[in-house]
Amino acid sequence: QAVSNWVARKPDFPQPLALLASGAVWDGRVVRTWLEQRQLVSSAPSRKRDLKQFVVGREYTFDAIALALGGRPFGYLAQVGSRIVCGRFTMDMNPRAPYEILVGDPPGVRRKAEMLAAQGGVIPVFIKKGTNRWRYHGPMEVVGFETNPRIVRAKAKEADRDDVVGVLSFRDAP
């Protein structure tokens, strides 16, 4: 679906290698380069750099995280361009953090969760430990975004929250 959108909306999207009966075929390396140039995905060197600049278990300030990774120095999912670059979560809002993150109702909050779920991959994750102290949990892989009302209501009830519209799931990156 994303490729169809890019083909329709981006005149500079790479041409397919072939048009088969089952659909177009692209060179993945060419498409990846195109995506990296537009900051729709991070490059392999920048992904490695992003994950290596923090030490698991060490605490950082919000500003230090924002300076290193980009994005605004507030919010639970830092965004650069159209990419989520890290997660910053609180245990009081997310009792099962960092493995389950309860997504609130404001449109911007939900939009970022949907963006991260569509993006997939690995991001650095931080857990709030005090006033402007964030402990680096480590790199985590996005597993999914659950919006089934029955499941979401049960998770919200466990956390004593009434504003939850989805649940982001993570696992420790290999």
N, C-alpha and C positions, 0 to 999 in steps of 0.2 A: 504494500500500500504506500509506504514512504517513497519507494522508487518511482511509482506511478505519479505521485505528487511532484517529485523533483523533475521528472521528464516533462510534465505538463507546465510547470511553473518556472523552471530554470533553463533558459535557452543554452547556457554553457555546460549543462550536464553532459558527461561523456556519452559518445555514441556507442551503441551496442556492437559487440563483435559479430553477432549473427542474429537473425530473426528466424526462429524456429516455429513450427506449428504450435508448440506449447508456450511460446512467448520469447521475449528478447533475452539474450545472454550477454553479460558484460564481463570485462576483465576486472576482477575484484580489487587488484592493486591500483588500477586507474581510478576506480570509484572511491576507494579509501583515500587516495591522495586528494581527490576533489573535495571529499568531506573534511579532511584535515585542513585544507586551505581555507575553508569557510568556517572553521571552528565548530563544525557540527559534531565532530568527535575529536578527542585529543590524539596527538601523535604518540607513537610507541615510546620515543625518548621522553616526552613530557609526562606520560603516564608513569613511567618508571621513576622519573625525578619527583613527581608529586608524591609517590608512595614512600620514597626513601628519605625525604627530608625531615620526617618525623620519627620519633622513637616511641615504640609501643610502651604505654604506661607512664610516659612523661606528660606533664601538663603544660598547656600553652594558653595564651590569652586569645580572646576572640580576634583582636586586631592582628596578632601575629599569624593566625590561621588565614585571615582574609588577605593579608599582605603576601603570604606565600602561595596561596592557591587562587586568589582572585575572588571576585564576587563582593557583595556588600558585607560590611562587618556586623550583620545581624541576620536573623532568619535561620530556619532549621535546615534548609537545603540551599547551599551557596551555588549560584548560577553565574556562568561566564558565557556570554553569547547564548546559544541555545543548548548548552550542556550544563548538567549538574556536576560540580567538581568535588563536593564533599558533603557529608552529613554531620550535623551538630544537634545532638538530642539530649533531652532532660529526662531523668528517671521519674520525676513527679508526673509528667504528662504521658510517659511511656514506660510503665513498670517492667516490661520485658525487653527494654532497649539493651543492646542495639539490634537484637534479632527481630523484634516486632516494633514497628513505629505506627502509632495511631494518628491518622491523618484527620485534621480538623476540617470544619465546614467552609471557612472563607475561601472564595474562588482562587486566590493566589496560592494558598496552601495546597489545595487539591491539584491545581494545575502543575505545580512543581513535582508533586508525587507522581502524577501521570507522566510527566516528562521523564522522570528518572526511570520509571518502569519501562517506558518505551525505549529509552537509551540503553538500559541494561548495563552489564559490565561491573567493574570494580571501582569503588570510591573509598577514600580515607574517611574514617568515622571517628567522631569525638563525642565524649559523654561529659555533661556538665558536672563539675565536682564542687563548685562554690562560686562566689561572686567573681566573674570573669576568669574562672579557671576551668579549662577543658582538657580532660585526659584523653590521650590518643589511644583508642581501642585497637586500631590497626586497619588494614585494608579489608573491606567487606564487599561481597558480591550481592547484587540485587537478585532476589529470587522471584518476586512477583508483587502484584498489587491487587489485593482482594477487596471487592466492592459488594459482594453478596450481602444483602441487608441482614439476613439471619446471622451470619457469621460476624459481621461488623457490630451488630447490636450486642452480641454476647461478649465480644472483646471490649466494647465500650463500657458495658456493665461491670466487668471485672475491674476496670480502671476507674470506675465511678465518674465517667465522663458522658456527657450527652451531646457532644458536638462532633462525634466521629463519623466520617463518611467512607473511610477506607483503612486498610491495614497494609503497610509496606513490609515485606519480609526480606531479611538479609541472612547470609551465612558468612562465616569467616572465609576469606579468600584462600585458595590453596597456595 
